[in-house]
């Protein structure tokens, strides 16, 4: 259901309007008067080519993340970062293609970017604090209750900027008993439910404990044309993750995984993996060589620069992963790698730098080229660690329903694992990807991975 995404869509459409408004304002300020329409169109045609750049930058830095931009500090930081990145990118492109341009809008470019990012930050403040918080707030009622439902209620109460207010569900059971009163002309219930509720969230299993209330509420919602969504779907849209205990149910597996057979997606994704791996190995070959030499000079020429280890892959298959060695030899014998911390003594000096910059992952491009991994997917874990986690985390094996990847939904939404609880939390995000994997989601993950590279984890014990 399109519950949360429309809010981000409104932001994007608003940004598109602000882009052209900022351009018109920049031309007006620069010329001390309203520009001629043809003059505006001439600039708009060229400037429009850069819409994917600033939109992608906005997405990467987090300007479409309603949870983050609600905080003023985050909003200002993201806007400044987006301005710096967009200014650098657009300046380089204008310089490269200057010979093909019929205009040289240096001042216009700077003013447009300043106005765009200023208005974008201001509008987001108004959008979250005024429109979603007051004008467009949806009243949500819950039918049934369990741990997840209570968690959802608490989250909505703590984040009013998301645009939801939890309201009690009216008791319609008595009205259900009197069919003459309940069934009104043209399929309406007199608006008794719609007068109090805009969205009905249902926990079907718990609601069955009170069939009279369940029947009355569902019937009234249908007749009043009130949107109905299960608490699991609402939880998924709210948190972008899926509880593993529900993903293990046969009905969920059949509906969301087992019946899926998108050959086009599989073929296209594999083709993109091959192209990206070849291009990455070629482009990053200087970095590859520098990392190799740094490890040799630092640890000694008799020590291996690469780290090879058996990992669990698609459907539980095993493969050998390639990485630059960042720990001392035999580190896996000193304790679980997923419990390594930033100050772990097993991490070498050069290894710490490689982990910080994520350069230790570069050799995995070879695994992608071979077909062991994909660019996007759940992180492949060490066989011994998987066995440990499967014993303590129910349904952990479900993450192996798709091919593992260099980056994934869990990696960009959660920190590096430092304990079993972190691994459980990451499983929630992995299951979200298993259910919703598409090319659009893959592209979004790769874009946000760029931001993730420059973020420092409290735990960098990535095996």
N, C-alpha and C positions, 0 to 999 in steps of 0.2 A: 504494500500500500504506500502511496506517495505522501507519507505523513511529514517527514522531516526534509526530504529532498527539495520540496517546492520552496522552502525558505532559502536554500542555497541558490536555487534557480533565480529567485527574485533578486538576490544580491548580484548575480552575474548579469542579468538584464539591466539592473541599475548601473552596474559598472560600464556596460556598453554605452548607455545614455551619457554617463558622466564623461566618458572618453571624448565623445564628439562635443559635448558641452564645454569641456576643458579646452579643446582645440579652438572652438569659436571664441571663448573668452581670451585665450592666448593671442589670437589674431587681433581681437579688439584692443587689448592692452598694448600690443606691439605697435599697432597703427593709430592708436588714439582715436578710434572710431570703429563703427561696425564695418566689417569687411564686405566686399561685394560677394554675392552668392557664388559666382564662378571661381573667385579666388579661394573661397572656403572649400568648394568641391575639389579643386586642384590639390589642395593640401590633404583633404580627407581621403582621397584615393590612395595617396602614398602612405599616410599614417595608418590607414586601415590594415595594411599588410602586417603591422606589428601587434594587432589585437591578440593573436595566439601567444605572443611572447609575454605581454603583461598579464594576460589571463592565466597562463601557465605559471608565471611567477607568483601571482596572487594565491593560486592553489597550493603551490609548493611551500611557501612560507607560512601558510595557515590562515589567510584572510577569509577563507570560506568555512572555517571551523567555528561554529557558533559557541562552543564551550570555551574556546581560547580567547576569542575576540571580545567576550563580555568583560574581560579585565582590561582596564585602561592601559596599564603598563604593557601588556601583551600587544594590544592594538597599536600603540605607538611604535613599539619595537618592530612589529611585522610591517607596518607601513614604511618605516625608514629603511628596513632591509629590502623591501620590494622596490622602493625608489632607487636604491643603490644598484641593485641587480638590473633593473629595467634600463636605467640610465646607461650603465656600462654596455649592456647588450645592444641597445638601439644605437648608441654612438658608434660601436664597432661596425654594425651593419650599414649605417649611413656612410661611414668612411669607405667600406668595401665597395658599395654600389653608388658612390657619389657621381661617377662618370655617367651612369644611366639615369640619374635624376635630373628633372628639369628645374628643380628648386633646391635651394640650400637652406633649409629651415632650422638653423642652429638655435637661434633664440626662441623660435616658435616651439621647437622640440623641448627645450628646457622648461619653458613656461607651462606647456601642456602636461608634462610629467609632474611638475610641482602641483598644479591645480588638481590633476587626476588623483594623486595619492592623498592629498589633503582632503578632498571631497569624499573619497572612498572611506577614509578613516572616520570622518564626521558622520557620514550616512550610516555606517555600521553602528556607530554609537546610538544614533537615533533609532535605527531598526531594532536593535536588541533591547534598548531601555524604554522605548516608547511604543512602537508598533506591536512587537511580540509580547512585551510585558503588560500592555494595557489594551490597545485597540483590537488586536487579532488573537487574543487569548482564547484557546479552545477548552471547553469544560469536558473533562474526562471522568467517566464513571466506570467502576470495575465490578464485574459480575463474577463472584468467586474470589478466593484468596489463598495464597500460598507464599512461600519465601520469596519467590521472584516478584510476585505482585507487590509485596510490601517493599521490596527493594526499589521497584519502579516508582512507587508512590513517594518514597523518601527522596529519590533523585529529582523528581519533578518539583517537590517542595523546596529543595535546595537550589534549584536552577530555574527560577521563574522566567528568565530571559528566553528559555526554550519555547515559551508560548503556550503552556498547559496549566490548567488549574484542576486539581482533583476535587470532585464533588460526590456526595453520597448518591447512591442509586435509589430513586423513589420506589416505594413498595407498591407494585402494580398487581400483586397477587389477588387482592380483593376485587379489583376491576375485572380480572380475567374470569372470575366466577360468573359474572353477569354478562353474558354474550350480547344482550341487547344494548348495554351501555358501551361495551368494548368495541364491537364492530360498527363503525360509523361509515357513512357514505364516502365513496371515492377512496376507500382503502386507508383512511386516516383515523388515528386514535384520538383526535381532538387536540393533538400537540402536547399532551400531558408530559411525555418524556422529552420531546424536543425542546420544550420550554426550559428544561433544566440541564440537558445533556447534549453535547455536540459530537461526542465519540464514545462508543461503548467497547471496552476491553474485556474479553471473556476468557476465563480459565474454565474450559469445558468440564474437566474432570472434577473440580471442586464444585462447580455450579450444579452438577447432577445430584449433589447431596440435598439440594432444595429444588426439586423439579418444578414446583408451582411457580416460584420466583423466576426460575430460569426460563420457563415457557412464556411467562408474562412479559419479561424484559426483552427477550429476543423477538417476540411477536410485535411488541410496541416499537422496537427499534426498526424492524423491517417496514412496518406500516408508516412510521414517521420518516423513513428514508435516512436514518442515522447510520453513519459508517460503523461497521463492526469489524474488529480485529482481534485475533487471539493474543493472549498475554505474551506468548513466545515470539510472535512476529513483532509486537511492540517492543519487547526487550531487545530483539535483534536490531531494529532500526534505531533504538535509543543508544545502545552501547556499541553497535557494529561488531557484535560477537554473539556466540551461541553457547548455551550451557551444555556441556558434554553429556550429562545424564539424559537430556532430551534427544540429543543427536543419536544416541545409541538405540533408540526405539525403532522397531522395524518399520513403523508407519513413516517416520522421518527419513530413514534411509531410502525407502522405496520412493517417496515423493521427491526427495531432493538430490539423491545421488544415483541410485541403482538404475533409474529409468533414463538417465541422461546419456545421450550418445551423440554429441555434436561433433561430427567428423570434420566439418569446416573449421571449427575453432581449434581442434587438435592439430590439423594440418598447418593452419596459418601460424599457430603458436610455435610449432616446431620449426617452421621456416624462419620465423623471426629470431628464434633462439640461435639457429645456425649462423644467420647473418650477423647478429649481435656478437656472437662468440668470435667469429673470424675478424670482424672489424675491431673488437676490443683487444684481441691478442696482437693485432697489427699496430693499433694506435698506442697501446700501453706497453709495447715492447721495450722502450727506453726505461720506463718505470720498473718493469719486470727485471731488467738487467741491473738497475741501480739497487733494487731490494736484494737481489741475489748476491751482489758484491758486498753490500753492507753487512749481510749476515756472515759471509765468509771472513771478511776482515775483522768483524767483532768477535765471533765465536771460534774462529780457527778454520783453516782449510780442510781439516780432517773431520769437521762436523757437518752433517747434512743441512742444506739450506731449505729443503722441502720436508713437509710432514705428510705422511701417508697413513690413512686410517680407514678401517671398514666402517661404513655407515649404512643405515637402513634407508632404502629408497622406496620406489613405487610398489605398492601392494606387499611390502615387507621384504622386497628383494635387497640383496647386498651389493655394494659397490665400493671401490677405493676412491676416497676423496683426496684431492690435491690441495695443499695449502703451503704457504711459507711457514717455516717453523718459528713459532714465537715463544715457546717454552723450552726449558732445558730438556734434554733427552730423558725419556722415562717418566715424564711428568704425569702421565696417565696412571702410573702405579702409586702415586702419592696421594690420591684422592679423586673424587668425582670432579670432572672438568666443569660441569655446570655450576659447581659451587665456588669456582675461582672468583676472587675479588680483585679490585683494581690494584691492591698492594700485594698480590700473591707473589711469593718469592720465586715461584716457578717461571714467571714471565721474565724473559731476558730484556736487556736494555733496548736493543733494536726491535725486539718483539713488541715492546710496549708502544713504540712509535708506529709500527705496522698495524697494530690493533686499533690505535687511536685514529689512524687515517683509513682504516679498512683495507689497506693494501695487501694484507695477508690473504685476502679472498681472491685476488687476481688469478691465481692458478686454477681456480674452479671453472674458469672459462673453458678449460680443456674438458672438464666433466660435462659441461653443457654441450660442447661440440660432439662428444661421444654419445650423448643422449642419456647419461646417468641423471642429469639434473636439468632444470629449466631456469630461465632468468627469474621467474616468479613462482613461489610455492613455499610450503612449510620448510623450515630449516632442517636439513638432514642431521640426525643425531647419531652419536657413537653407539654401536651395538650394545655394549655393556650398560651404558646409561639408559638406553631404551628399555632393557630388561628390568632395570631398577625402577624406572618410572612407571612401567606397565603394572608392576606389583602394587604400587601405592596410589596411582591415578587411574581410576576406572575409565575405560573406553579410550585410553591414550592411543591405541592402534588406529583409531579412525582418521588420524592425521595423515596416514600413509595411503589414503585412497586416491591421492594425487601425487604427481611427481614433485620431489623436493626442489627448492630453488635457492638462488643466491640471496634474494631478498623476498620478503613476503609480508602479508597483512599483519602478522604478529610482530615482525621486526620493526615495522614503522609505527606501530601503535603501543608498543610496550618496551620496556627496558630489557637489557640483556639478563638472562636468567642467573640468579644467584642462589636459588634453593628450589625445592620441590614445589612450593607454593607458587613461585614465579612460573614454573613449567606448567602448572595447572592453569594459570591465568592465560598463558600463551596458547594453550590448547583451545580455549574459548575462541580466540581470534583465528586460529588455524581452521576450525570448523566453519567459521563464517566464510572463509575463502573456499573451502570445499563445496559449500552450497552455492555460492554466488560467483564463482570464477567466470569471467568474461574477458574479452580483449580490452574493453573499456576499463575494467577494474585493474587488469594487469598494467595498462599504461599509467593509470593513476598511481599505482604502487611504485612504479619505476620513477615517476616524477617526484613523489614524496621521499623516495630513497635518497635523492640528492640532498634534501634538507637533513635527513637522518645521518648522513655521512659526517656532517659538521656538528652534530650533537654529541655531547659526551655522556656516556652511561656511567652510573654509579658503580655498576659491576661490568667489567669488561672481560670477564672470564669466558669469552666465547671459545669453544674448543675448535 
